[in-house]
């Protein structure tokens, strides 16, 4: 468990490093299909401001899974796909 937490912490820190003065854009396709670890990374990146996050979801489809919290929690703008 400690290794996973450390990996998550280091990943967010790496993404938060300056990129020639520009913010990073993290685009998550099919957010409803993310596993717990990937959804947690997306949440941490968005919540810390390490990147601007956009996530896709299928229009009219139920959106279960941990990844939907990105837009439900107001951390990412949802981009609907058909």
Secondary structure, 3 states (H helix, E strand, C coil): CHHHHHHHHHHHHHHHCCECCECEEEEECCHHHCCHHHHHHHHHHHHHCCEEEEEEEECCCCCCCHHHHHHHCCCCEEEEEC
